[in-house]
Amino acid sequence: MRTLRIFCALLLLLAFALFGAAFSNDAHAARDSNSEGKRIYEARCAWCHDSDGTGYGVAAKYLNPPPRDFSMGEFKWKSSHFGSTVPTEADLYAMISGLSEKSKGSSSRGSSGWSGIAGTSMPGWDDILSKKEIEAVAAYVLSLAYIEEPLPVEGVDLSGRVKSTEESIKSGRKLFKDRCSECHGMRGRGNASKRLKDDTGERTWARNLTKPWLFRTGSGRDAVFTRISTGIDGTQMPAFANPKSRKALTETERWDVANFVVSIVEQYKEPLPGTVIEAVKVTGALPESPTALEWDRAAYASFYMLPQIVAKERHFTPSVESVSIKALYNSESLSLLLEWDDPTESLPGERKSEKIAGGSVYVDAAAVQFPRELAGFSDGSGSVADTPYFGMGSAKKPVDIWYWNGPGYGTAESVRLIEAKGAGALEHKEGATAGLVGMGVYDEGTWRVVMTRSLDATTGGGTLPVAFALWDGSNTERGSKHTMTSWTKIAFETETDIMLYILPAFLFILVLGIEIVWLCNIDRW
């Protein structure tokens, strides 16, 4: 009897081996038969996704988020039913082409001009590859996942749309707080209360839902409802349409949450081309607090933050992608309000901060850079050629840097002035000595920092070059490892001489009086 059991077990193992070999041979045969898809993939895609689709291409270590591993057969961005791991043909085509499935042939380029998957390094290929070539690549990608061809999967049913009303949004807000806030934060800014990891153990961050231009595959109600329904395979984002999930939502509830998510957009945070900071003049003292009501007088100007990759230590995996600025000034000083979303308040020494970061934690920080020599800018006569090198200036064209250092666990925030003549020639001065004051407030995933100092360029109505840098301490950013902008501009209000108004009015009245006298005496003449 024992011999029979062993014999049956060996037969079963042999059957599995033969089936696996046949399946593998079929998959390899499918790959080889798609020579066009393979040729394009190896020329265009393997640099990031690797030749075998495992996501370990030569560029992978420089990318955040990392390239998709096709060999696992897991596709994150799909509109197929939650029970299916296979995307629809339209999903695959949209991912490769850079065209939204719902765009009906129009490019999905955002304000940054990027036509690929927003917030990633995946470009859109519709301007290089033909429709037939994209379809060939899609088929080859499926073969890397040992899927011979797209299965006849159905997309999420969108026919039960719930109108976006105050009642629906209110219901969605309550459901969001109960089901979603643990990862996305109470206000949807991605400030998770716990450390998140994907199925491979990689660190992940929940999406900032207030910035829909960063959503991977669309930000309309249908797209948001689809994502809530299907979840994101390989991550901690569940499929809320799954009736077996303890967080399951009914169809109506999912539409309510989608309506709420669409309603919380903070549109002013989207960087737009050609943006200039419009400084507003005030009388009296400038506000020192980020929450002061005086800031309501100024409008935000938002800019993309880029990782510093010029000097060592280079930074390839940033977590902060934009900053929003307001400016107020009086006859003596300039005050700037910097606002940026940061998923963590980095407090070195605090257990919660270190647990969420999963490694070393440094303080968060911000910097504002100006040319040392302001002459020629305040009156509008300065040019791009007069601007110092944006990477901390040079000996011939030095810069002044306002630097705010965030608080730690049990340590206070601080400010200092850095006089720079290049990255290797820095002189630090305490804020009190340099006349620089600053204050920061962290609230629900957002930093707001105010810095104020006297500045001679606040009169005359010209523009002043300015650049910004940010550090996310929970992303191991410190020193040269940070995000930054290039030079942008602050525009000051033009102060018009009152005589420009009085003199024309006086001349008008004088001429009018002469004409009246002439008309009254015309008969006598």
WOGI-V690435 format. One record per pair of residues at least 24 apart in sequence whose C-alpha atoms are under 10 Angstrom apart, sorted by the first residue. I is the first residue (numbers start at 1). J is the second residue. If there is no record, write none. Layout:
i = (I,I)
j = (J,J)
This chain:
i = (23,23,23,24,26,26,26,26,27,27,27,27,27,27,27,28,28,28,28,29,29,30,30,30,30,30,30,30,30,30,31,31,31,31,31,31,31,31,32,32,33,34,34,34,34,34,35,35,35,36,36,36,36,36,36,37,37,37,37,37,37,37,37,37,37,38,38,38,38,38,38,38,39,39,39,40,40,40,40,40,40,41,41,41,41,41,41,41,42,44,44,45,45,45,48,48,51,52,52,52,53,53,53,53,53,53,54,54,60,61,61,62,62,62,62,63,63,63,63,63,63,64,64,64,64,64,64,64,65,65,65,65,65,65,65,65,65,65,65,66,66,66,66,67,67,67,68,69,69,70,70,70,70,70,70,71,71,71,71,71,71,71,72,72,72,72,73,73,73,73,73,73,73,73,74,74,74,74,75,75,75,75,76,76,76,76,76,76,76,76,77,77,77,77,77,77,77,77,77,78,78,78,78,78,78,78,78,78,79,79,79,79,79,79,79,79,79,79,79,79,79,80,80,80,80,80,80,80,80,80,80,81,81,81,81,81,81,81,81,81,81,81,81,82,82,82,82,82,82,82,82,82,82,82,82,82,82,82,83,83,83,83,83,84,84,84,84,84,84,85,85,85,86,86,86,86,86,86,86,86,87,87,87,87,87,87,87,88,88,88,88,88,88,89,89,89,89,89,89,89,89,90,90,91,91,91,92,92,92,92,92,92,92,92,93,93,93,93,93,93,93,93,94,94,94,94,94,94,95,95,95,95,95,95,95,95,96,96,96,96,96,96,96,96,96,96,97,97,97,97,97,97,97,97,97,97,97,97,98,98,98,98,98,98,98,99,99,99,99,100,100,100,101,101,101,102,102,102,102,102,103,108,108,109,110,110,110,110,111,111,111,111,111,112,112,112,112,112,112,113,116,116,117,117,117,117,117,118,118,118,118,118,118,118,119,119,119,119,119,120,120,155,155,156,156,156,156,156,156,156,156,157,157,157,157,157,158,158,158,158,158,158,158,159,160,160,160,161,161,161,161,161,161,161,161,162,162,162,162,162,162,162,162,162,163,163,163,163,164,164,164,164,164,164,164,164,165,165,165,166,166,167,168,168,168,168,168,168,168,168,169,169,169,169,169,169,169,169,169,169,170,170,170,170,171,171,171,171,171,171,172,172,172,172,172,172,172,172,172,172,173,173,173,173,173,173,173,173,174,174,174,175,175,175,175,175,175,176,176,176,176,176,176,176,177,178,179,179,179,179,179,179,180,180,180,180,182,183,183,183,183,184,184,184,184,185,185,185,185,186,186,187,187,187,187,187,188,188,188,188,188,189,189,189,189,189,189,189,189,189,190,190,190,190,190,190,190,191,191,191,191,191,191,191,191,192,192,192,192,192,193,193,193,193,193,193,194,194,194,194,194,195,195,195,195,195,195,195,196,196,196,196,196,196,197,197,197,198,198,198,198,198,199,199,199,199,200,200,201,201,202,203,203,203,204,204,205,205,205,205,206,206,206,206,207,208,208,208,208,208,209,209,209,209,209,209,210,210,210,210,210,210,210,210,210,211,211,211,211,211,211,211,211,212,212,212,212,212,212,212,213,213,213,213,213,214,214,219,219,219,220,220,220,220,221,221,221,221,221,221,221,221,221,222,222,222,223,224,224,224,224,224,224,224,225,225,225,225,225,225,225,225,225,226,226,226,227,227,228,228,228,228,229,229,268,268,268,268,268,269,269,269,269,269,269,269,269,269,269,269,269,270,270,270,270,270,270,270,271,271,271,271,271,271,271,271,271,272,272,272,272,273,273,273,274,274,274,275,275,275,275,275,275,275,276,276,276,276,276,276,276,276,276,276,277,277,277,277,277,277,277,277,277,277,277,277,277,277,277,278,278,278,278,278,278,278,278,278,278,279,279,279,279,279,279,279,279,279,279,279,279,279,279,279,279,280,280,280,280,280,280,280,280,280,280,281,281,281,281,281,281,281,281,281,281,281,281,282,282,282,282,283,283,283,284,284,284,285,285,285,285,285,286,286,286,286,286,286,286,286,286,286,287,287,287,287,287,287,287,287,288,288,288,288,288,288,288,288,288,288,288,289,289,289,289,289,289,289,289,289,290,290,290,290,290,290,290,290,290,290,290,290,290,290,291,291,291,291,291,291,294,295,295,295,295,295,295,296,297,297,297,298,298,298,298,298,299,299,299,299,300,300,300,300,300,300,300,301,301,301,301,301,302,302,302,302,303,303,303,303,303,304,304,304,304,305,305,305,305,305,305,305,305,306,306,306,306,306,306,306,307,307,307,307,307,307,307,307,308,308,308,308,308,308,308,308,309,309,309,309,310,310,311,311,311,311,312,312,312,313,313,313,313,313,313,314,314,314,315,315,315,315,315,315,316,316,316,317,317,317,317,317,318,318,318,318,318,318,318,318,319,319,319,319,319,319,319,319,320,320,320,320,320,320,320,321,321,321,322,322,322,322,323,323,323,323,323,323,324,325,325,325,325,325,326,326,327,327,327,327,327,328,328,328,329,329,329,329,329,329,329,329,330,330,330,330,331,331,331,331,331,331,332,332,332,332,332,332,332,333,333,333,333,333,333,333,333,334,334,334,334,334,334,334,334,335,335,335,335,335,335,335,335,335,336,336,336,336,336,336,336,337,337,337,337,337,337,337,337,338,338,338,338,338,338,338,338,338,338,338,339,339,339,339,339,339,339,339,340,340,340,340,340,340,340,340,341,341,341,341,341,341,341,342,342,342,342,342,342,342,342,342,342,343,343,343,343,343,343,344,344,344,344,344,344,344,344,344,345,345,345,345,345,345,345,345,345,345,345,345,345,346,346,346,346,346,346,346,346,346,346,347,347,347,347,347,347,347,347,348,348,348,348,348,348,348,349,349,349,349,350,350,350,351,353,353,353,354,356,357,357,357,357,358,358,359,359,359,360,360,360,360,360,361,361,361,361,361,361,361,361,362,362,362,362,362,362,362,362,362,362,362,363,363,363,363,363,363,363,363,363,363,363,363,363,364,364,364,364,364,364,364,364,364,364,364,364,364,364,364,364,365,365,365,365,365,365,365,365,365,365,365,365,365,365,365,365,365,365,365,366,366,366,366,366,366,366,366,366,366,366,366,366,366,366,366,366,366,367,367,367,367,367,367,367,367,367,367,367,367,367,367,367,367,368,368,368,368,368,368,368,368,368,368,368,368,368,368,369,369,369,369,369,369,369,369,369,369,369,369,369,369,369,369,370,370,370,370,370,370,370,370,370,370,370,371,371,371,371,371,371,371,371,371,371,372,372,372,372,372,372,372,372,373,373,373,373,373,374,374,374,374,374,374,375,375,375,376,376,376,376,377,377,377,377,377,377,377,378,378,378,378,378,378,378,378,378,378,378,378,378,379,379,379,379,379,379,379,379,379,379,380,380,380,380,380,380,381,381,382,382,382,382,383,384,384,386,387,387,387,387,388,388,388,388,389,389,389,389,390,390,390,390,390,390,390,390,390,391,391,391,391,391,391,391,391,391,392,392,392,392,392,392,392,392,392,392,393,393,393,393,393,393,394,394,394,394,394,394,395,395,395,395,396,396,397,397,398,398,398,399,400,400,401,401,401,401,401,401,402,402,402,402,402,402,402,402,402,403,403,403,403,403,403,403,403,403,403,404,404,404,404,404,404,404,404,404,404,405,405,405,405,406,406,406,406,406,406,406,406,407,407,413,413,413,414,414,414,415,415,417,423,457,458,458,458,458,459,459,459,459,460,460,460,460,460,461,461,461,461,461,461,462,462,462,462,462,462,462,463,463,463,463,463,463,464,464,464,464,464,465,465,465,466)
j = (146,147,148,146,143,146,147,148,142,143,144,145,146,147,148,143,144,146,148,143,148,139,140,142,143,144,146,147,148,149,139,140,141,142,143,144,146,148,140,143,140,136,137,139,140,143,136,137,140,132,133,134,136,137,140,132,133,134,135,136,137,138,139,140,141,136,137,138,139,140,141,143,136,137,140,129,133,134,136,137,140,133,134,136,137,138,140,141,137,125,137,122,137,141,121,122,144,141,144,145,140,141,142,143,144,145,144,145,121,316,317,121,315,316,317,120,121,122,316,317,318,119,120,121,316,317,318,319,119,120,121,122,202,203,204,205,317,318,319,120,121,202,317,120,121,122,122,144,145,141,142,143,144,145,146,141,142,143,144,145,146,147,144,145,146,234,141,142,143,144,145,146,147,233,145,232,233,234,145,232,233,234,227,230,231,232,233,234,235,237,117,216,217,226,227,230,231,232,233,155,156,217,226,227,230,231,232,233,153,154,155,156,157,217,223,225,226,227,229,230,231,152,153,154,155,156,157,226,227,229,230,153,154,155,156,157,226,229,230,231,239,241,242,155,156,226,227,228,229,230,231,232,233,238,239,240,241,242,153,230,239,241,242,151,153,154,155,230,233,153,230,233,142,145,147,149,150,151,152,153,142,150,151,152,153,154,155,150,151,152,153,154,155,135,138,139,149,150,151,152,153,135,155,138,155,217,134,135,137,138,139,141,142,150,126,131,134,135,136,137,138,139,124,125,126,134,138,217,122,123,124,125,134,138,216,217,122,123,124,125,126,129,134,135,137,138,123,124,125,126,127,128,129,130,131,134,135,138,122,123,124,125,126,127,217,124,125,126,217,216,217,218,217,218,223,217,218,220,222,223,218,217,218,213,213,214,270,272,213,270,271,272,273,213,270,271,272,273,304,273,216,217,214,215,216,217,218,212,213,214,215,216,217,218,213,214,215,216,321,214,216,226,230,222,223,225,226,227,229,230,241,222,225,226,229,251,221,222,223,225,226,251,255,222,251,252,255,221,222,225,251,252,254,255,256,221,251,252,253,254,255,256,258,259,221,255,256,259,221,255,256,258,259,260,262,263,256,259,260,259,260,256,252,253,255,256,257,258,259,260,255,256,257,258,259,260,261,262,263,264,256,257,259,260,253,255,256,257,259,260,252,253,254,255,256,257,258,259,260,261,256,257,258,259,260,261,263,264,256,257,260,249,253,254,256,257,260,253,254,256,257,258,260,261,257,247,240,246,247,248,249,257,206,237,247,257,206,207,208,236,237,208,209,343,445,209,343,444,445,444,445,261,264,443,444,445,261,264,265,444,445,264,265,266,341,342,343,444,445,446,341,342,343,344,444,445,446,341,342,343,344,345,444,445,446,343,344,356,444,445,343,344,352,353,355,356,352,353,355,356,357,352,353,354,355,356,357,358,235,236,237,356,357,358,234,235,236,233,234,235,236,237,233,234,235,236,234,235,234,235,235,356,357,358,235,236,235,236,319,343,235,236,237,343,343,265,341,342,343,445,261,262,263,264,265,266,261,262,263,264,265,266,267,269,341,262,264,265,266,267,268,269,270,261,262,264,265,266,267,270,265,267,269,270,271,270,321,258,261,262,258,259,261,262,255,256,257,258,259,260,261,262,263,255,258,259,258,254,255,257,258,259,261,262,251,253,254,255,256,257,258,259,261,254,255,258,254,258,254,255,257,258,254,255,299,300,301,302,324,300,301,302,303,304,322,323,324,325,339,340,341,301,302,303,304,322,323,324,301,302,303,304,305,321,322,323,324,301,302,303,304,302,303,304,303,488,489,300,301,302,303,488,489,490,300,301,302,303,325,463,488,489,490,491,301,302,324,325,326,327,336,463,464,466,488,489,490,491,492,325,326,327,328,463,489,490,491,492,493,325,326,327,328,329,330,334,335,336,458,461,463,490,491,492,493,326,327,328,329,330,334,335,491,492,493,327,328,329,330,331,334,458,459,492,493,494,495,328,329,330,331,329,330,331,329,330,331,329,330,331,332,333,328,329,330,332,333,334,335,336,452,453,328,329,335,336,337,450,451,452,335,336,337,437,438,439,440,449,450,451,452,337,438,439,440,441,448,449,450,451,336,337,338,339,438,439,440,441,442,447,448,449,450,451,337,440,441,448,449,450,328,326,327,328,335,336,337,326,326,327,328,325,326,327,328,337,324,325,326,327,324,325,326,327,337,338,339,325,326,327,338,490,326,338,339,340,468,484,485,486,488,483,484,485,486,468,469,470,482,483,484,485,486,469,470,482,483,484,485,486,469,470,480,481,482,483,484,485,391,469,480,481,482,483,484,485,480,481,482,483,391,480,391,423,480,481,479,480,481,477,478,479,480,481,482,480,481,482,476,477,480,481,482,483,481,482,483,475,477,481,482,483,471,472,475,476,477,481,482,483,343,471,472,474,475,477,482,483,470,471,472,475,482,483,484,470,483,484,470,483,484,485,447,468,469,470,484,485,448,448,449,450,468,490,450,490,450,452,490,491,492,452,458,492,452,453,454,455,458,459,492,493,454,455,458,459,454,455,456,457,458,459,453,454,455,456,457,458,459,452,453,454,455,456,457,458,459,451,452,453,454,455,456,457,458,436,437,438,450,451,452,453,454,455,368,438,449,450,451,452,453,438,439,440,448,449,450,451,452,366,367,368,440,447,448,449,450,451,468,470,440,441,442,446,447,448,449,450,366,442,445,446,447,448,449,470,442,443,444,445,446,447,448,442,443,444,445,446,447,471,472,473,474,444,445,446,447,472,474,442,444,445,446,447,472,473,474,475,406,407,408,441,442,443,444,445,446,447,472,473,474,406,407,408,409,471,472,473,474,475,476,406,407,408,409,410,411,473,474,407,408,409,410,411,473,474,408,409,410,411,408,409,410,409,409,473,474,474,474,473,474,475,476,474,475,474,475,476,473,474,475,476,477,408,472,473,474,475,476,477,478,406,407,408,471,472,473,474,475,476,477,478,405,406,407,408,409,413,471,472,473,474,476,477,478,404,405,406,407,408,413,447,470,471,472,473,474,475,476,477,478,403,404,405,406,407,413,414,415,440,447,449,469,470,471,472,473,477,478,482,402,403,404,405,406,415,440,447,449,451,468,469,470,471,472,482,483,484,401,402,403,404,405,415,416,417,418,451,467,468,469,470,471,484,400,401,402,403,404,417,451,466,467,468,469,470,484,485,393,399,400,401,402,403,417,418,419,420,465,466,467,468,469,487,398,399,400,401,402,464,465,466,467,468,487,397,398,399,400,401,420,464,465,466,467,397,398,399,400,401,419,420,421,397,398,399,400,457,399,455,456,457,464,465,456,457,464,457,462,463,464,457,460,461,462,463,464,465,456,457,458,459,460,461,462,463,464,465,490,491,492,457,458,459,460,461,462,463,464,492,494,460,461,462,463,464,491,462,463,462,463,464,465,465,465,487,465,464,465,466,487,421,422,465,487,421,422,486,487,422,465,466,467,468,484,485,486,487,420,421,422,423,467,484,485,486,487,418,419,420,421,422,423,424,425,426,467,419,420,421,422,423,425,420,421,422,423,424,425,420,421,422,425,421,422,421,422,422,425,426,426,426,427,426,428,466,467,468,469,431,434,436,437,438,451,452,453,468,428,430,431,436,437,438,451,468,469,470,431,436,437,438,439,440,449,450,451,470,438,439,440,471,439,440,441,442,447,449,471,473,440,441,438,439,440,438,439,440,439,451,453,480,492,490,491,492,493,492,493,494,495,492,493,494,495,496,491,492,493,494,495,496,489,490,491,492,493,494,495,488,489,490,491,492,493,488,489,490,491,492,489,490,491,490)
